[in-house]
Amino acid sequence: MLLEFTIGNFKSFREKATLSLEAANDDTLEETNLSSALDSGLRLVKGAGIYGANASGKSNLIEAMTLFRHLIQNSSKESQLGQPIPVKPFRLNSESAKAPTFFEVIFLKNRVRYRYGFEATQEAVISEWLFSQHGSIRETCLFTREAGTIRPRPGFKEGNGLQERTRPNALFLSVVAQFNGPLAGAVVNFTDEFRTISGTLEPQYMAYTAGLLNGEHYGRAIRELLRLADTGIADLVPEEIDKEHFLQSLPKELPSQLRDLLALAPSTPTVLKTVHQCFDSKGHRAGTVEFDMMSEESAGTRQFLAFAGPFLHTLHEGAVLAVDELDASLHPLLTKQLVGLFNSSANRRSAQLIFATHDLALLNPKRLRRDQIWFVEKDELGASTLFSLDEIKGVRKDANFEKEYLLGQFGGVPRVGDFQKAVL
């Protein structure tokens, strides 16, 4: 379970910004929106919504999570000596542009609290650290890395002898995990459960959802979700197709990086046919008709189905899912239901949902607590800041969050001018 994620000097975030899922001292929606973190004594919220103006930095926060996960899982095996680390520092300040990017995560796994982080430039990992904490015992340092020197501590014997095998542009944690170190493996395994998706990359997740349809549990649940979402779809039929034909059918606007990833995937591409009920002139059932999902269903239906697989899998595994552009092409009632799945009895394994959105209908004290609502705001120097509604003094827990947000009481709204002046 995720407790905190911190970034610094990454894209629009010049200073450190921390997203915390630890609950505030508030009993609002306690039975539905909080988890007890497996008897650890911690109270964690099951989700957090991130609001802000366009270009404020919401997507940058999700992108930082994606990069953090990628570097942990791949830096020791994919990069070569001298290859740049793909960090992206804040470029609107001459000092920040040359300074390292900061990442840190605090999470709970097997009732042990871990704190892992690192700082890196495009040339090298500058510092790296891993701490663990059992119950109320204070933190134990497992290893540190400073100025090119890596020091495994007594509780991290699995790292001994691997310092020399760690390139300047690789994470020591990743190297140790590659050599089957159990503690390093626990951190890497957590990142397997810390996933990110985007509402603008629908085809990638459509294929993921299609791959789950043959499983009895997921297949039934996905079909039931489509029925409950009033899509008019009676059934789904997955079909394996020729890979070359599949690649040619992808939307032209699909990013080349994602297109290349799909081309290299070892699995056989699967497309979906949707089954609709057909009726005669008297309104009686007269068989069924198959539609092509990608060309004959609406953007909203495709988006909902694309999200269905990752959402259901996250709930089933008790994982963490971060979603950018949650409300892309979706009706507000559907986004309400998707978020509500995590704040309900359906979330039996304390899964967590982090989502960036403009959906104002979710800014409701009957759906989200103050500590579940976050804002990103960009200052006059182009730097983003992150803060929660709970940090703003004087906001009642039963206030009209949506109204006060639109009035600019919380910040995180665009300073819009009069558009008519541009055309008159």
C-alpha positions, -999 to 999 in steps of 0.1 A, spaced: 0 0 0 12 34 -9 18 60 19 37 88 1 52 96 -33 76 126 -36 92 142 -66 114 172 -70 130 190 -99 109 170 -125 94 188 -154 72 216 -140 79 206 -103 109 226 -93 106 221 -55 97 188 -38 61 178 -39 46 150 -18 13 132 -25 3 115 8 -24 89 12 -22 89 50 -56 100 63 -61 131 83 -78 132 117 -113 132 103 -141 106 106 -159 116 73 -166 86 52 -144 66 74 -161 32 69 -160 34 31 -130 56 21 -104 45 45 -84 13 51 -67 2 83 -35 -9 65 -35 -45 77 -35 -37 114 -4 -16 111 -20 13 130 -20 34 99 -51 50 84 -49 53 47 -73 68 21 -83 45 -7 -78 71 -33 -69 107 -43 -82 129 -70 -59 156 -85 -74 188 -99 -58 218 -116 -58 239 -147 -46 227 -180 -8 227 -181 -7 230 -143 13 198 -138 -12 171 -131 0 149 -159 36 155 -149 29 140 -115 16 108 -131 45 108 -156 69 110 -127 53 79 -112 57 61 -145 93 70 -149 101 61 -113 86 26 -118 104 22 -152 138 32 -138 135 8 -108 125 -21 -130 148 -16 -160 179 6 -151 201 -24 -144 192 -44 -175 182 -21 -203 206 8 -201 242 6 -212 273 24 -197 271 60 -206 235 59 -218 215 90 -205 190 85 -177 157 98 -190 150 123 -162 135 157 -171 145 185 -147 128 218 -144 141 239 -173 128 273 -165 155 280 -139 192 279 -148 202 262 -115 174 236 -116 182 226 -152 216 213 -140 205 198 -107 194 162 -101 158 150 -101 145 136 -68 122 106 -63 111 89 -31 83 65 -22 71 52 12 50 21 11 38 -8 33 44 -44 22 41 -75 44 36 -52 74 70 -36 68 73 1 60 99 9 34 113 43 23 132 42 -9 145 70 -31 172 84 -53 185 115 -70 197 114 -106 209 136 -134 209 124 -170 245 114 -165 244 94 -132 227 84 -101 239 110 -75 224 95 -44 202 65 -34 188 52 -1 166 24 13 152 23 49 128 -2 65 107 1 96 89 -27 116 60 -15 137 69 12 161 107 5 159 125 34 144 138 32 108 167 10 99 191 21 72 196 -8 47 219 11 23 230 45 11 248 58 -19 266 91 -20 293 106 -43 297 73 -61 302 53 -29 276 26 -21 274 14 16 253 -17 23 245 -19 60 244 -51 81 207 -56 75 213 -56 37 240 -83 33 224 -92 -1 241 -61 -15 276 -69 -5 299 -74 -35 275 -59 -60 288 -23 -57 313 -29 -84 286 -43 -107 265 -11 -105 271 13 -133 269 51 -126 236 53 -146 220 22 -129 202 20 -96 219 -2 -69 185 -15 -58 178 -28 -94 211 -45 -95 206 -63 -62 171 -73 -72 185 -88 -104 207 -110 -82 176 -121 -63 181 -100 -32 149 -105 -11 147 -70 4 155 -53 -29 130 -76 -45 103 -64 -21 107 -29 -34 108 -39 -70 77 -61 -65 59 -31 -50 64 -12 -83 48 -42 -101 17 -33 -80 21 5 -86 8 10 -122 0 41 -143 -23 44 -172 -36 74 -193 -70 81 -208 -53 93 -239 -38 59 -247 -69 38 -250 -56 11 -276 -29 -1 -252 -54 -9 -224 -80 -22 -247 -56 -50 -256 -50 -56 -219 -87 -58 -212 -91 -82 -241 -64 -104 -227 -84 -108 -194 -117 -118 -211 -108 -155 -212 -104 -157 -175 -136 -168 -158 -135 -142 -130 -125 -112 -152 -145 -122 -182 -177 -123 -162 -170 -90 -144 -160 -71 -176 -192 -81 -194 -213 -73 -163 -197 -38 -161 -205 -31 -197 -242 -41 -191 -244 -20 -160 -229 10 -179 -258 10 -203 -236 5 -234 -262 -17 -252 -235 -44 -255 -248 -79 -249 -215 -97 -252 -178 -94 -262 -160 -117 -286 -122 -116 -286 -105 -125 -318 -68 -131 -325 -56 -113 -357 -26 -110 -379 -1 -87 -362 8 -68 -394 -29 -61 -400 -33 -51 -363 -4 -26 -366 -18 -11 -398 -52 -6 -381 -38 14 -352 -49 51 -351 -24 74 -369 -23 97 -339 -10 69 -317 25 79 -303 53 61 -322 68 49 -289 36 30 -281 33 17 -317 69 3 -314 61 -13 -281 30 -31 -295 51 -42 -325 76 -59 -303 50 -76 -280 55 -114 -281 17 -121 -277 -7 -124 -306 -28 -92 -310 -65 -96 -300 -93 -74 -313 -128 -72 -298 -161 -77 -315 -192 -64 -296 -225 -83 -298 -257 -63 -299 -293 -76 -298 -312 -72 -331 -350 -67 -332 -377 -71 -359 -403 -45 -369 -425 -55 -339 -397 -51 -314 -392 -88 -309 -357 -103 -306 -344 -114 -339 -309 -126 -333 -277 -107 -327 -253 -84 -347 -215 -81 -343 -198 -47 -343 -161 -39 -346 -151 -23 -313 -126 2 -327 -146 15 -357 -182 10 -347 -184 18 -310 -183 53 -295 -152 68 -280 -168 66 -245 -176 29 -248 -141 22 -260 -126 42 -231 -148 25 -205 -139 -9 -218 -102 0 -220 -103 10 -183 -123 -20 -172 -94 -44 -173 -68 -23 -153 -95 -12 -128 -107 -48 -121 -72 -62 -119 -61 -35 -95 -91 -42 -72 -85 -79 -73 -48 -76 -65 -51 -49 -39 -26 -28 -60 -22 9 -67 -34 25 -99 -26 60 -111 -48 73 -139 -42 104 -160 -72 120 -178 -96 97 -160 -126 115 -174 -115 115 -211 -145 106 -232 -164 93 -202 -198 105 -189 -196 119 -153 -218 91 -140 -193 65 -153 -163 82 -136 -184 85 -104 -190 47 -105 -154 39 -113 -140 60 -84 -168 46 -62 -156 11 -68 -125 19 -47 -145 36 -20 -169 7 -15 -172 -28 -1 -161 -41 -36 -125 -30 -26 -118 -59 -3 -80 -57 -6 -75 -20 1 -66 -12 -35 -58 25 -41 -67 48 -70 -49 80 -78 -65 100 -107 -60 133 -124 -93 148 -136 -114 178 -144 -147 161 -133 -163 185 -109 -190 161 -100 -165 142 -79 -158 173 -58 -185 163 -33 -181 157 4 -204 126 1 -179 110 -23 -144 123 -14 -129 134 19 -109 166 21 -77 146 24 -86 128 -9 -88 160 -29 -55 175 -42 -47 205 -64 -18 213 -86 -11 250 -93 15 267 -114 31 300 -103 42 330 -123 77 314 -127 62 283 -143 67 260 -113 40 236 -100 30 231 -64 9 203 -50 -14 206 -20 -45 189 -5 -79 205 4 -72 193 39 -43 217 41 -65 248 34 -77 263 66 -114 271 71 -129 245 47 -157 226 64 -159 189 58 -195 193 45 -188 224 23 -198 227 -13 -164 218 -27 -174 222 -63 -188 257 -59 -159 269 -38 -134 254 -62 -149 272 -92 -150 305 -73 -112 301 -69 -113 296 -31 -89 267 -33 -66 277 -62 -58 252 -89 -81 270 -115 -70 287 -147 -68 325 -147 -89 329 -178 -93 361 -197 -120 373 -220 -118 352 -251 -138 378 -271 -108 401 -271 -89 376 -292 -115 377 -320 -129 413 -319 
